[in-house]
Amino acid sequence: MLALRLPPDIEARLEELAKRTGRSKSFYARQAIIEHLDDLEDIYLAEKRLEELRREESDSVPLAELVTRHGVEN
C-alpha cells in the first residue's frame, strides 16, 4: 500500500484523466511509477557501466576491434 500527496493541480489532472478514460487514478499512478522506475534503473545502470569503463574495470571491446575481428565493413 502506498499513499501519495499530490499538488492540487496534478491531482486535478489525474482526476480528469481518470474520468475521461474510465480508468482509476491508481491505474495511472501505478503506470507512471513503473515507467519512471524503468527509466531510473536504466540511468543508474548506465552510470555504473560508465564508471567501470573509466576505471578500466570493464570487459568492453572497442568498435574498431570488433569490425576488424569480424570483417564487417560499412
MOPAC internal coordinates of N, CA, C and O (Angstrom, degrees):
PM7 1SCF
backbone

  N    0.0000 0     0.00 0     0.00 0    0    0    0
  C    1.4474 1     0.00 0     0.00 0    1    0    0
  C    1.5193 1   108.43 1     0.00 0    2    1    0
  O    1.2310 1   120.99 1   -40.60 1    3    2    1
  N    1.3028 1   115.70 1   139.40 1    3    2    1
  C    1.4483 1   121.57 1  -178.88 1    5    3    2
  C    1.5179 1   108.00 1  -141.18 1    6    5    3
  O    1.2310 1   120.84 1   -49.16 1    7    6    5
  N    1.2999 1   116.00 1   130.84 1    7    6    5
  C    1.4692 1   120.77 1   176.44 1    9    7    6
  C    1.5229 1   108.18 1  -114.19 1   10    9    7
  O    1.2310 1   120.94 1   -44.85 1   11   10    9
  N    1.3155 1   115.81 1   135.15 1   11   10    9
  C    1.4594 1   121.06 1  -178.76 1   13   11   10
  C    1.5195 1   110.62 1  -124.78 1   14   13   11
  O    1.2310 1   121.43 1   -39.18 1   15   14   13
  N    1.3009 1   114.87 1   140.82 1   15   14   13
  C    1.4577 1   120.27 1   170.16 1   17   15   14
  C    1.5108 1   106.77 1  -104.18 1   18   17   15
  O    1.2310 1   121.31 1   -59.05 1   19   18   17
  N    1.3084 1   115.10 1   120.95 1   19   18   17
  C    1.4533 1   120.13 1   180.00 1   21   19   18
  C    1.5170 1   109.75 1  -108.85 1   22   21   19
  O    1.2310 1   120.38 1   -29.14 1   23   22   21
  N    1.3129 1   116.87 1   150.86 1   23   22   21
  C    1.4603 1   119.17 1   172.95 1   25   23   22
  C    1.5342 1   108.85 1   -58.91 1   26   25   23
  O    1.2310 1   119.99 1   -33.29 1   27   26   25
  N    1.3047 1   117.62 1   146.71 1   27   26   25
  C    1.4754 1   120.54 1  -176.16 1   29   27   26
  C    1.5267 1   114.19 1   -53.05 1   30   29   27
  O    1.2310 1   119.84 1   141.48 1   31   30   29
  N    1.3297 1   117.91 1   -38.52 1   31   30   29
  C    1.4635 1   118.94 1  -178.98 1   33   31   30
  C    1.5304 1   111.99 1   -67.94 1   34   33   31
  O    1.2310 1   120.27 1   143.65 1   35   34   33
  N    1.3182 1   117.09 1   -36.35 1   35   34   33
  C    1.4656 1   120.87 1   177.66 1   37   35   34
  C    1.5233 1   109.75 1   -70.59 1   38   37   35
  O    1.2310 1   120.50 1   138.14 1   39   38   37
  N    1.3079 1   116.64 1   -41.86 1   39   38   37
  C    1.4710 1   121.40 1   176.85 1   41   39   38
  C    1.5294 1   110.50 1   -57.92 1   42   41   39
  O    1.2310 1   120.56 1   136.96 1   43   42   41
  N    1.3247 1   116.54 1   -43.04 1   43   42   41
  C    1.4654 1   121.03 1  -179.96 1   45   43   42
  C    1.5313 1   111.05 1   -65.26 1   46   45   43
  O    1.2310 1   120.54 1   138.01 1   47   46   45
  N    1.3110 1   116.58 1   -41.99 1   47   46   45
  C    1.4671 1   119.96 1   178.40 1   49   47   46
  C    1.5251 1   111.20 1   -63.36 1   50   49   47
  O    1.2310 1   121.12 1   137.62 1   51   50   49
  N    1.3224 1   115.45 1   -42.38 1   51   50   49
  C    1.4528 1   120.58 1   179.25 1   53   51   50
  C    1.5230 1   110.96 1   -64.50 1   54   53   51
  O    1.2310 1   120.84 1   136.54 1   55   54   53
  N    1.3013 1   116.00 1   -43.46 1   55   54   53
  C    1.4660 1   121.40 1   178.21 1   57   55   54
  C    1.5244 1   111.04 1   -60.57 1   58   57   55
  O    1.2310 1   120.62 1   135.02 1   59   58   57
  N    1.3132 1   116.42 1   -44.98 1   59   58   57
  C    1.4674 1   121.16 1  -179.77 1   61   59   58
  C    1.5285 1   110.79 1   -64.35 1   62   61   59
  O    1.2310 1   120.24 1   136.84 1   63   62   61
  N    1.3079 1   117.14 1   -43.16 1   63   62   61
  C    1.4593 1   120.76 1   178.27 1   65   63   62
  C    1.5237 1   110.61 1   -61.30 1   66   65   63
  O    1.2310 1   120.64 1   135.20 1   67   66   65
  N    1.3076 1   116.38 1   -44.80 1   67   66   65
  C    1.4616 1   120.86 1   179.40 1   69   67   66
  C    1.5293 1   110.88 1   -60.59 1   70   69   67
  O    1.2310 1   120.35 1   136.86 1   71   70   69
  N    1.3222 1   116.94 1   -43.14 1   71   70   69
  C    1.4744 1   120.71 1   179.19 1   73   71   70
  C    1.5231 1   111.48 1   -64.32 1   74   73   71
  O    1.2310 1   120.51 1   135.55 1   75   74   73
  N    1.3233 1   116.63 1   -44.45 1   75   74   73
  C    1.4737 1   120.52 1  -177.28 1   77   75   74
  C    1.5146 1   112.78 1   -67.09 1   78   77   75
  O    1.2310 1   120.10 1   149.74 1   79   78   77
  N    1.3049 1   117.41 1   -30.26 1   79   78   77
  C    1.4683 1   120.50 1  -173.57 1   81   79   78
  C    1.5196 1   114.16 1  -104.51 1   82   81   79
  O    1.2310 1   120.31 1   167.56 1   83   82   81
  N    1.3204 1   117.02 1   -12.44 1   83   82   81
  C    1.4537 1   119.73 1  -178.65 1   85   83   82
  C    1.5219 1   113.40 1    77.00 1   86   85   83
  O    1.2310 1   120.68 1  -166.35 1   87   86   85
  N    1.2931 1   116.31 1    13.65 1   87   86   85
  C    1.4678 1   120.96 1   176.70 1   89   87   86
  C    1.5233 1   108.21 1  -103.37 1   90   89   87
  O    1.2310 1   121.35 1   -15.69 1   91   90   89
  N    1.3181 1   115.02 1   164.31 1   91   90   89
  C    1.4631 1   118.57 1  -179.38 1   93   91   90
  C    1.5238 1   110.97 1   -84.89 1   94   93   91
  O    1.2310 1   121.44 1   -20.88 1   95   94   93
  N    1.3174 1   114.86 1   159.12 1   95   94   93
  C    1.4676 1   119.77 1   173.76 1   97   95   94
  C    1.5260 1   109.70 1   -61.90 1   98   97   95
  O    1.2310 1   120.54 1   143.05 1   99   98   97
  N    1.3194 1   116.58 1   -36.95 1   99   98   97
  C    1.4632 1   120.69 1   178.72 1  101   99   98
  C    1.5192 1   111.77 1   -60.93 1  102  101   99
  O    1.2310 1   120.46 1   141.72 1  103  102  101
  N    1.3280 1   116.73 1   -38.28 1  103  102  101
  C    1.4590 1   120.33 1   178.39 1  105  103  102
  C    1.5243 1   109.90 1   -57.50 1  106  105  103
  O    1.2310 1   120.62 1   129.96 1  107  106  105
  N    1.3310 1   116.43 1   -50.04 1  107  106  105
  C    1.4608 1   120.06 1  -176.99 1  109  107  106
  C    1.5299 1   112.13 1   -69.56 1  110  109  107
  O    1.2310 1   120.04 1   143.48 1  111  110  109
  N    1.3094 1   117.53 1   -36.52 1  111  110  109
  C    1.4649 1   120.32 1   176.97 1  113  111  110
  C    1.5193 1   110.07 1   -63.86 1  114  113  111
  O    1.2310 1   120.83 1   136.68 1  115  114  113
  N    1.3231 1   116.03 1   -43.32 1  115  114  113
  C    1.4709 1   120.88 1   179.11 1  117  115  114
  C    1.5300 1   110.52 1   -62.64 1  118  117  115
  O    1.2310 1   120.45 1   134.39 1  119  118  117
  N    1.3432 1   116.74 1   -45.61 1  119  118  117
  C    1.4621 1   120.45 1   179.52 1  121  119  118
  C    1.5314 1   111.66 1   -61.19 1  122  121  119
  O    1.2310 1   120.68 1   137.42 1  123  122  121
  N    1.3140 1   116.31 1   -42.58 1  123  122  121
  C    1.4629 1   120.14 1  -179.79 1  125  123  122
  C    1.5288 1   111.22 1   -63.70 1  126  125  123
  O    1.2310 1   120.58 1   137.62 1  127  126  125
  N    1.3137 1   116.50 1   -42.38 1  127  126  125
  C    1.4616 1   120.37 1   179.96 1  129  127  126
  C    1.5182 1   110.57 1   -65.45 1  130  129  127
  O    1.2310 1   120.04 1   135.07 1  131  130  129
  N    1.3227 1   117.54 1   -44.93 1  131  130  129
  C    1.4629 1   121.10 1  -179.47 1  133  131  130
  C    1.5258 1   110.67 1   -60.05 1  134  133  131
  O    1.2310 1   120.40 1   131.93 1  135  134  133
  N    1.3301 1   116.85 1   -48.07 1  135  134  133
  C    1.4604 1   120.02 1  -178.95 1  137  135  134
  C    1.5268 1   111.46 1   -64.50 1  138  137  135
  O    1.2310 1   120.41 1   139.82 1  139  138  137
  N    1.3209 1   116.83 1   -40.18 1  139  138  137
  C    1.4572 1   119.59 1  -179.60 1  141  139  138
  C    1.5273 1   111.13 1   -68.59 1  142  141  139
  O    1.2310 1   120.28 1   142.06 1  143  142  141
  N    1.3253 1   117.07 1   -37.94 1  143  142  141
  C    1.4635 1   120.31 1   176.75 1  145  143  142
  C    1.5236 1   110.94 1   -61.61 1  146  145  143
  O    1.2310 1   120.49 1   137.57 1  147  146  145
  N    1.3296 1   116.68 1   -42.43 1  147  146  145
  C    1.4629 1   119.97 1   177.05 1  149  147  146
  C    1.5238 1   110.73 1   -57.45 1  150  149  147
  O    1.2310 1   120.58 1   134.01 1  151  150  149
  N    1.3228 1   116.50 1   -45.99 1  151  150  149
  C    1.4675 1   120.85 1   179.67 1  153  151  150
  C    1.5297 1   111.41 1   -63.14 1  154  153  151
  O    1.2310 1   120.47 1   134.88 1  155  154  153
  N    1.3259 1   116.71 1   -45.12 1  155  154  153
  C    1.4652 1   120.24 1  -179.56 1  157  155  154
  C    1.5285 1   111.53 1   -63.13 1  158  157  155
  O    1.2310 1   120.63 1   138.07 1  159  158  157
  N    1.3141 1   116.40 1   -41.93 1  159  158  157
  C    1.4641 1   119.52 1   178.76 1  161  159  158
  C    1.5275 1   110.84 1   -62.45 1  162  161  159
  O    1.2310 1   120.47 1   139.57 1  163  162  161
  N    1.3370 1   116.72 1   -40.43 1  163  162  161
  C    1.4679 1   120.45 1   177.17 1  165  163  162
  C    1.5212 1   111.18 1   -62.56 1  166  165  163
  O    1.2310 1   120.42 1   137.25 1  167  166  165
  N    1.3185 1   116.81 1   -42.75 1  167  166  165
  C    1.4640 1   121.11 1  -179.92 1  169  167  166
  C    1.5238 1   110.67 1   -62.97 1  170  169  167
  O    1.2310 1   120.28 1   132.03 1  171  170  169
  N    1.3241 1   117.07 1   -47.97 1  171  170  169
  C    1.4582 1   120.22 1  -178.76 1  173  171  170
  C    1.5238 1   111.70 1   -64.53 1  174  173  171
  O    1.2310 1   119.97 1   142.51 1  175  174  173
  N    1.3341 1   117.66 1   -37.49 1  175  174  173
  C    1.4538 1   120.39 1   177.01 1  177  175  174
  C    1.5336 1   110.34 1   -65.14 1  178  177  175
  O    1.2310 1   120.28 1   136.38 1  179  178  177
  N    1.3258 1   117.07 1   -43.62 1  179  178  177
  C    1.4658 1   120.35 1   178.57 1  181  179  178
  C    1.5215 1   111.41 1   -62.36 1  182  181  179
  O    1.2310 1   120.11 1   138.42 1  183  182  181
  N    1.3297 1   117.39 1   -41.58 1  183  182  181
  C    1.4645 1   120.54 1   178.35 1  185  183  182
  C    1.5295 1   110.86 1   -63.77 1  186  185  183
  O    1.2310 1   120.42 1   140.20 1  187  186  185
  N    1.3151 1   116.80 1   -39.80 1  187  186  185
  C    1.4707 1   121.08 1   178.91 1  189  187  186
  C    1.5218 1   110.07 1   -63.84 1  190  189  187
  O    1.2310 1   120.57 1   134.17 1  191  190  189
  N    1.3227 1   116.52 1   -45.83 1  191  190  189
  C    1.4684 1   120.44 1   179.53 1  193  191  190
  C    1.5252 1   111.12 1   -63.35 1  194  193  191
  O    1.2310 1   120.35 1   140.54 1  195  194  193
  N    1.3230 1   116.94 1   -39.46 1  195  194  193
  C    1.4626 1   120.32 1   178.61 1  197  195  194
  C    1.5248 1   110.68 1   -62.34 1  198  197  195
  O    1.2310 1   120.06 1   136.57 1  199  198  197
  N    1.3160 1   117.50 1   -43.43 1  199  198  197
  C    1.4607 1   120.86 1   177.72 1  201  199  198
  C    1.5210 1   111.15 1   -62.89 1  202  201  199
  O    1.2310 1   120.23 1   139.75 1  203  202  201
  N    1.3239 1   117.16 1   -40.25 1  203  202  201
  C    1.4615 1   120.48 1   177.24 1  205  203  202
  C    1.5269 1   110.82 1   -61.68 1  206  205  203
  O    1.2310 1   120.76 1   138.79 1  207  206  205
  N    1.3379 1   116.16 1   -41.21 1  207  206  205
  C    1.4659 1   119.95 1   177.36 1  209  207  206
  C    1.5259 1   110.80 1   -62.98 1  210  209  207
  O    1.2310 1   120.47 1   136.43 1  211  210  209
  N    1.3139 1   116.71 1   -43.57 1  211  210  209
  C    1.4643 1   120.98 1  -179.44 1  213  211  210
  C    1.5267 1   111.79 1   -64.26 1  214  213  211
  O    1.2310 1   120.43 1   146.70 1  215  214  213
  N    1.3297 1   116.78 1   -33.30 1  215  214  213
  C    1.4708 1   120.90 1   178.44 1  217  215  214
  C    1.5218 1   111.88 1   -88.73 1  218  217  215
  O    1.2310 1   121.40 1  -176.21 1  219  218  217
  N    1.3302 1   114.94 1     3.79 1  219  218  217
  C    1.4720 1   122.21 1  -178.74 1  221  219  218
  C    1.5210 1   111.49 1    57.03 1  222  221  219
  O    1.2310 1   121.00 1  -139.13 1  223  222  221
  N    1.3246 1   115.69 1    40.87 1  223  222  221
  C    1.4661 1   122.41 1   177.80 1  225  223  222
  C    1.5253 1   111.44 1  -107.07 1  226  225  223
  O    1.2310 1   120.31 1  -166.21 1  227  226  225
  N    1.3098 1   117.02 1    13.79 1  227  226  225
  C    1.4490 1   121.37 1  -176.18 1  229  227  226
  C    1.5208 1   110.39 1  -104.85 1  230  229  227
  O    1.2310 1   120.99 1   -29.20 1  231  230  229
  N    1.3083 1   115.72 1   150.80 1  231  230  229
  C    1.4519 1   120.15 1   176.94 1  233  231  230
  C    1.5289 1   110.96 1   -99.61 1  234  233  231
  O    1.2310 1   120.53 1  -149.71 1  235  234  233
  N    1.3257 1   116.59 1    30.29 1  235  234  233
  C    1.4524 1   120.77 1  -179.25 1  237  235  234
  C    1.5260 1   110.43 1   -72.51 1  238  237  235
  O    1.2310 1   121.81 1   -21.52 1  239  238  237
  N    1.3227 1   114.15 1   158.48 1  239  238  237
  C    1.4548 1   121.49 1  -179.82 1  241  239  238
  C    1.5183 1   107.63 1  -121.98 1  242  241  239
  O    1.2310 1   119.74 1   -50.48 1  243  242  241
  N    1.3147 1   118.09 1   129.52 1  243  242  241
  C    1.4694 1   119.94 1   178.77 1  245  243  242
  C    1.5320 1   111.22 1   -59.54 1  246  245  243
  O    1.2310 1   120.59 1   -34.00 1  247  246  245
  N    1.3078 1   116.47 1   146.00 1  247  246  245
  C    1.4550 1   122.08 1  -178.74 1  249  247  246
  C    1.5232 1   111.35 1   -56.94 1  250  249  247
  O    1.2310 1   119.99 1   137.29 1  251  250  249
  N    1.3201 1   117.63 1   -42.71 1  251  250  249
  C    1.4688 1   120.65 1  -179.34 1  253  251  250
  C    1.5285 1   110.76 1   -58.65 1  254  253  251
  O    1.2310 1   120.29 1   142.10 1  255  254  253
  N    1.3133 1   117.05 1   -37.90 1  255  254  253
  C    1.4654 1   120.89 1   178.70 1  257  255  254
  C    1.5280 1   111.08 1   -66.74 1  258  257  255
  O    1.2310 1   120.36 1   139.05 1  259  258  257
  N    1.3242 1   116.92 1   -40.95 1  259  258  257
  C    1.4610 1   120.43 1   178.09 1  261  259  258
  C    1.5222 1   111.15 1   -64.07 1  262  261  259
  O    1.2310 1   120.51 1   137.53 1  263  262  261
  N    1.3221 1   116.63 1   -42.47 1  263  262  261
  C    1.4592 1   120.77 1   179.37 1  265  263  262
  C    1.5178 1   109.82 1   -60.37 1  266  265  263
  O    1.2310 1   120.48 1   134.11 1  267  266  265
  N    1.3298 1   116.70 1   -45.89 1  267  266  265
  C    1.4641 1   121.13 1   179.00 1  269  267  266
  C    1.5102 1   111.45 1   -64.86 1  270  269  267
  O    1.2310 1   120.51 1   133.75 1  271  270  269
  N    1.3184 1   116.63 1   -46.25 1  271  270  269
  C    1.4722 1   122.03 1  -176.98 1  273  271  270
  C    1.5132 1   112.07 1   -61.10 1  274  273  271
  O    1.2310 1   120.45 1   140.68 1  275  274  273
  N    1.3395 1   116.75 1   -39.32 1  275  274  273
  C    1.4658 1   120.84 1  -173.82 1  277  275  274
  C    1.5201 1   113.24 1  -104.76 1  278  277  275
  O    1.2310 1   120.17 1  -176.45 1  279  278  277
  N    1.3239 1   117.28 1     3.55 1  279  278  277
  C    1.4501 1   121.21 1   176.18 1  281  279  278
  C    1.5155 1   114.46 1    63.52 1  282  281  279
  O    1.2310 1   120.72 1  -147.46 1  283  282  281
  N    1.3104 1   116.23 1    32.54 1  283  282  281
  C    1.4671 1   120.78 1  -179.29 1  285  283  282
  C    1.5269 1   108.28 1   -92.02 1  286  285  283
  O    1.2310 1   121.42 1   -49.90 1  287  286  285
  N    1.3189 1   114.90 1   130.10 1  287  286  285
  C    1.4685 1   120.23 1   176.85 1  289  287  286
  C    1.5192 1   108.60 1  -118.86 1  290  289  287
  O    1.2310 1   120.90 1   -14.74 1  291  290  289
  N    1.3294 1   115.88 1   165.26 1  291  290  289
  C    1.4751 1   120.59 1   177.94 1  293  291  290
  C    1.4733 1   111.82 1   -56.73 1  294  293  291
  O    1.2310 1   120.10 1   180.00 1  295  294  293

